Amino acid sequence: MHNGKKWLGVLLWAPSLVWAHTGSHPVAGFFSGFSHPLSGIDHLLAMVAVGLWAGLVGGRATWRLPLAFVAALVAGFVTAIAGLGLPAPETGVQLSLLVLGLLLAFAVRFPEMVAIAVVALFGLFDGHVHGLEVVSPQLAVSYGAGMALMSTVLHGVGIALARVALTGRLPGEASAVRFAGVAVAAVGALLLTA
């Protein structure tokens, strides 16, 4: 518990570690886009949370939820590059952490189409925020491709973690997914109130 308080303190005192969308990330092509999801805990947690939820829901949703998120991520990225606005995109990203975290914490299993709509909405906001950071349209395609690929990798990490947790081979594994949801929701709440 003491270690958890220490990390919460780090998150409270170092918002740049929590928030990937600071506008200071260099946008310089594929490798910049590929590394960007790892540069802030908000994007990292959102990607892994989608994978965790996909693994929790199971069935065809295991691959359909991440696919819907990445497709919407690309669509949101394109809307920003094209100069089309979305209302409060940063708030949408922060809200995604809160909602995805709560869905995991309570092990919510919506019908597949509802779950797809939820992750697609959040993917749209996330992609839009990233598109706003691109200053050179010539780099947009390679940057966006790198970002989409790393986002897919992080979804895969979340799915793999959910699969391990849901095997039930060790006591408390399934509750680890729910605890992860609480942590993701807490970061989302922190960002929304900061």
N, C-alpha and C positions, 0 to 999 in steps of 0.2 A: 504493500500500500504506500509506503514511504517513497518508493521509486516512482509510482504513478503521480504522486504530488509533485515530485521533482520535474517530471516531463510536462505536467500542466503548467508549472511555473515558467518553464522554457517557452512554451507556446504563448503564454500571456505576455512575456517580456520580449519576444522576438517575432512579431507578426510577419516579418518578411520570410521567416521559415515556414509559416503557415500558409501564406497567400502567394500562389505562383504567379498571379496576374498583377505584378507590380509595375509593368511597363519598362522595367530595366533589363529584361532578358534580351540578349542579342538575337535578332532574327536573321540568320545567315545561311539558310538552306536546310537540306535534309537532316544533317546531324544536329543542327540546332533544334529543329522540330522534334527529332527523335529523343533528344535529351530533355526537352522542356517539361514533359509530364513528370519527370523526376525532380524538377527544380523547386517544387512547392508541394507541401503536404496536402493542400486542398485538391489539386488535380490527382495526385497519387492515390489519395483515399477514395475519391469518387470512382476512379477506374477499378480499383480493387474491390470496392463495395458493390459495383455492378456485377463483377465476376462472382463474388460471394453470393449475392442474391440469385444470380442465374444458377449457380450450383445448388443452392437451397431449394429453389423452385423445381429444378430437375427437368427431365424429359427434353422435348424439343426446345424449351425455353433456355436450356443450357447454352445453346449457340445462338438462338434467336435474339435474346436480350442484348448480348454484346454486339451482335450485328446491327441491331436497331440503334444502339447507342452510337456506334462508329459512323453509321450512315447519317444520323442526325448531326453528329459532330462535324462531319464534312459539310453538310448542308448549312449549318450555322457559320462555319468558317467562310464559306462562299458568300453568304449574305453580308457578312462584315466586309469582305474584300470588295463586294459590289456596292458598298455604301448604304445598304438597307439596314435600318435600325431595328433592334429588339428592345422592349422596355426593360430597364434595370437588369442587364445581363449578369453583372457581378452578383446581384442578389439572387438570381436564378441559380448560379453556381453554388453559392453558400447554402441556399435552401435545399439543393440536391443532396448535400452532405447530411443535413438534418433529416430529411425524409428517408433517404436510403438507409441511414443509420437506424432510424426507428423501424423501418421495414425488416431489417435484419434482427434488431433487438427483440422484436415481437414475433419473429419467424412468420411474417405475413406471406401468404401465397395467394395472390390475385389470380383471376383467370389470365391466361397467357396474353391475350390482346390488351388487357388493361395494363399488365406489367410492361409490355412493349411500349405502350403509349407513355407510361411514366418515364422509362429510361430514355425514350426518344426525346421527350420534352427537355429533360436535363441535358442530354447530349447536344441539343440545339443551342442552348445557352452557353455551354462550355465551349463549343466550337466557335461561337460568335465572339466570345471574349478573346480567344486566341487570334481570331482573324483581325480584331481591332489592333493587335500588336504588330501586325505586318506593315512595315513602312515601304517595302519595295515589292510591287506586284510581280516582278520578275522572279522573286524568290518564293512566292506564295505557294506554287504547286509543290516544289520540293520540300518546303517547310511543312506544309499540310500533310504530305505523304509520310514524312517522318513522324509527325505527331500522331497520325492515325495508326501507324504501325506500332509505336510504343504503347498507345492506348489499348490496342488489341492484345499486346503481350501482357499488359497489366490485368486486363480482364481474364486472361488465361491463368495468371497467378492466383487471382481470386477464386476462379473455378476450382483449381487444383487444391487450394486451401480448404474450400468447402467440402470437396470430395474426401479429403483426409479427415476433416473434422467429423463428417457424417458417417464414417465407417464404424464408429463406436468401439474401436479396438481398445482405446484407453479411456478411463473414467473422465468425464468432464469435457471430452472433445467437442461434442455438439454444442455445449454451452459456450465454447470459445467463439463460435460464430456470432452468438447473441452478444457476448461481451464486446466483440469487435464492433458490432452495430452500435452499442452504447458509446464506445469511444468515438466513432465516426459522427454520431449525432451530437456529441458534446463539442467536437471541433466545429461542426456546422453552427451550433447555437452560439459558440464563442465568436465566430466570424460575423454572424448576423447582429450581434450586440456590440461589436467593437466599434 
